Amino acid sequence: MSDCIIRVENLEKIYGKSSVKTYALKGINMQIPRGSFSCIIGKSGHGKSTLMQLIGGLDRATSGNVFIDGVNISDLSDAKLSELRAKKIGFVFQFFNLLENLSALENIQIAMMFGGVPAKEQKKAEDLLKLVGLFDKAAAKPNELSGGQQQKISIARALANDPDVLLMDEPTGNLDSESEKDVMEHIYNVHKTGKTIVMVTHNNELAKQAEHVFEIYDGKLKVV
């Protein structure tokens, strides 16, 4: 694959020490082309989320390397890794992870602040709310929003610093079918803007819409 924005080489993740070890990932190799939409599928407990966390720099591998846009994140200090995450990667999780005491707009602004953009820079945050169709909910707190609305806010937050890559771990796993359809429509629209999307999902029907599908089974990977 040419122009790969994500490259994984011989990645292993082992939990435990000495004689009691659990091999979560076993020699994973994969490449994700820039601007593509990829899905990682597989049964629970087989390593999907672990792989996503390692790609996103939320955890460290036992061995192997992860390259993001040519940078080996395995070699980065914690501070440099945090800086790369803030600028290059947006995260969307199953359970939204919004700050309950902040409004929808403020949840986006605080992500911008961590990325080095002043929180007072409101217009971009407002534009992102418009992108996901929730400008009228700018002042709403998370507990005043439906699950689907909260997930769309989390997508807007993930885009706050204009990342090259969006990593999505079961983004529709906590939604009803109508909300899932609505959220996926927004995800597809974001992909059309040129973002690279990597999505973990249990839903094989959603995976059929992806350009590249990788299956994790017992810590090993195959291209579907």
N, C-alpha and C positions, 0 to 999 in steps of 0.2 A: 504494500500500500504506500502511495506517495504522500508527502506532506502530512505526516502523522503528528497530531498535536499531543497524543498520549501514547507512550510506549512503555510496556511492562516487560521486564526480562527476568526469567528464572525466579519469580517471586515466591517466597515461602513465608508462612506465618505459623509459628509453633507456640502454643500456650503450655505452661508448666515447665518443670525442670527435672533433670536426672531421669529416673525410670518412668515417671508419670508425665507423659507428653501427649498433647492433642495437636495433630497436624491440621490446621484450618485451611491452609492453602499449600499446594504441592507443585512447585515449579511452574507457575503460571507465566505464559508468554502471550502478549496480545498487542495489537496496534489499532488505534482509533484515528481515522482520517479527520483532518480539520473540517469543520462544518457539517459533520455527519450526525445522524441520529442512530445511536446504538442501544440495544437492550441487553441486560444480563439477566438470565432466567435460571431457575433451578429450585429444588425443594428447600424448605426451611432447614437451617443448620448445615448447609453444604458449602458455605463460604461466600455467598453473594455480597452481603453487607460488609464482611471483612475486606473483600477486595475493593469495594467502593471506598471504605475508610482509608485504605492504604494509598489508593490513587489520589484521594483528596488530601493526603497528608495529615489526617486526623489521628493516625496511628503509625507506628514504625514497623517495618517488615523485619523478620528474623534474618532473612538474607534476600539477595536480589535487588533489582533497581526499578525505580519508577521515574520516567522522564516526562515532564510537562513542558511543552513547547521548547524542547531541547535541553532543559535544565534537569539534572539528576537531583530530585528532591531528597533522595536518600543521603546525599552529602551535605545538606543544608543544616545549619544550626536551627534551634527552635525559633529564634527571632526571625531569621531569614525565611523559614518555612511559613511562619504566620504572615509575613509580608507578602509572600507569593500567593498564599491562599486568598488574602484580602483583595488582591489585584487581578488574579487570574481565574479564580474558581468561585462559582456560586453554588450554594447547597440548598436543596429542597428535601425535607424529610417527611415521613409518614404522619408524624404527629405535630406538624406545623412549627413548634418551638418559637411561637411569638411571645413577646414580653407582655404579660397580661395587664400591667399597669400603664402601658403606652397605647396611644391610638394607632390606627392603621398607618397613618402618615408618619408618625414618630418611629414606628418599627422600621420603616424604610430609611428614615433620616439617620437613625443610629448606626445602621449598617454602612451608610455613606461616611459617617464620622470615623468609623474604624478603618475605612479605606483611605482616609486622609482628606475627605471632602467635608468642609464645614457643615454642621447640622443646619445652619441658617440657609443653606442652598436648597430652598424649598421647591423650586420649579421642577427640577429633575424628579424629585420624589412624587410630585403631583402628576407629572407626565407618565410615570410608571403606574400610578393608580389608574390613570385613564387607559393605559395599555391593557390592563386586565379588567377593565370595565367597572371599576369600583371607586371612581372619583367621588361619588356621592357618599361614600363610607369613610372618608378621610378622618373624621373625628371619632369614629366608632372604636371601642375597645374590642379585643378578641372575643370576649364573652357575649358581645352583642352581634356577633357574626355567625353565619352557618359554617359548617365544616368546609364546604366548597369555597366559600368566600375567604375563610382563613387561609386555605391552601393557595388561593390566587394572590393573597397578600404576601405569602411566603415566597411565591414566584417573583413578584415585584421586588421584594427585598433581596432575593438572590441576584437580581439584575442591577442592583443599586450602583455597583462600581464597574459596570460594563465588562463583566468577565468574559474571557474567551470560551470557558467551559462551564456547563451546568451539570452538576452531579445530582441525580434525583433517586432517592432511596424509597421505593414504594410510595410515590407521591399521591396515588389514588387508593392506597390500601385501606384508608380509613373513611372512605366516602361511599355514599349510595350511588346507584348506577347513573342517575341523572347528573349528579354533581361530578362524577367521574368523567362523563362525556363532555361536560362544560370545561372542566379543568384541562382535559387532554386537548381540547380545541385551542386553548390558550398556549399550551406547551408546543403544539405544532406551529402556531403562529410565531412564537419566539424562535423556533428552529428556522423558520423561513427568513429571519433577519440575519442568518449566518452563524448563529451560535452552535457550538458543538454540544450535543446532549448525550449523556450516558445515563440510562435509567435502569434501575433494578426493579423487577416486577415479578409477581407470581402469575400475572395474567397473560397467558399465551396469546390471547386475542389481540391485546395491545402490542405485544412483541411482534406480531405479524406486520405491523405498520412501520417497523424500524428498517433501516437500510442494512444494519449489521446486527446479528443476534449471536450472543455467546452464552453457552450453557455451562453452569458449574455443577459438577457432580462429585461428591466425596472429595472436595478440595481441588479437583482437576478441571481443566477447561477444554471445551471444544467449540469450534465455530459451527453454528447450525446452518 
